Amino acid sequence: FASGCIEVAEPPPEYQAIGQPIMQGLDALGPQWDHVVALLITQGTSTFICSGTLIAPNVVLTAAHCLDVAPDAAINYQTALPEDVEVLFGYSVYDPDEVVVASVTLINDGYDRQAYGVHDIGLVRLERHVDVTPISWLPTDLQSLEQPQTDVTFAGYGYNEQGIRGDRLYVNSNVDVVETYELLYSMKRREGGPCGGDSGGPLLYDFGGSYVGGVTTYGD
């Protein structure tokens, strides 16, 4: 799923992220948000933060580009090693309730790092099951993204408007589809929405229950 963002001039010193703040975001507190997790990906001496969604007791859905550790100039992607990926549960990455190391990291075979957002799907298998209720997938017989003004919720651990990162936030929005291509939905930029550090986080629907219907990826 595409959402607008630009580079941040000063990345945070500990966990690096790219993008502008979530505007008008609210604290995602309570057990109903436990399935929204943070990923810490280590690459050399740097650690990067992304977001993800627990979709099974030991599986996290995220964005492929979060797990792609190839150099910027590389044509082909390089999947992060499992031992370099940690999944953090809880409201803040600085005081997590639980930290679990990955056992398997996977990037969608159709992912193309030269084509922003296309098949930008990754999976992380945890080394053990966690005592957290996974989110449900959006059933195919429910409302489609093709319908305009679909109400959705984004969540993740990216920056807020005060420049603070690492806390789990959410923002309610709606989808006004501009374009669809290769499983990628594009929407117009709004004041409230996801960006840096929120990559890999969920796009959620509420149809008498909460469902995950997409993953936050790139934008412009």
HELIX and SHEET records of a PDB file:
HELIX    1   1 PRO A   31  TRP A   33  5                                   3    
HELIX    2   2 ALA A   64  LEU A   67  1                                   4    
HELIX    3   3 PRO A   82  ASP A   84  5                                   3    
SHEET    1   A 7 TYR A  15  GLN A  16  0                                        
SHEET    2   A 7 SER A  46  ALA A  56  1                                        
SHEET    3   A 7 VAL A  36  GLN A  43 -1                                        
SHEET    4   A 7 VAL A  85  PHE A  89 -1                                        
SHEET    5   A 7 GLU A  98  ILE A 107 -1                                        
SHEET    6   A 7 GLY A 122  LEU A 126 -1                                        
SHEET    7   A 7 VAL A  59  THR A  62 -1                                        
SHEET    1   B 6 LEU A  26  ASP A  27  0                                        
SHEET    2   B 6 LEU A 169  VAL A 175 -1                                        
SHEET    3   B 6 THR A 150  GLY A 156 -1                                        
SHEET    4   B 6 PRO A 202  ASP A 206 -1                                        
SHEET    5   B 6 SER A 210  VAL A 215 -1                                        
SHEET    6   B 6 SER A 136  TRP A 137  1                                        
SHEET    1   C 2 VAL A 177  TYR A 181  0                                        
SHEET    2   C 2 LEU A 184  MET A 187 -1                                        
END                                                                             
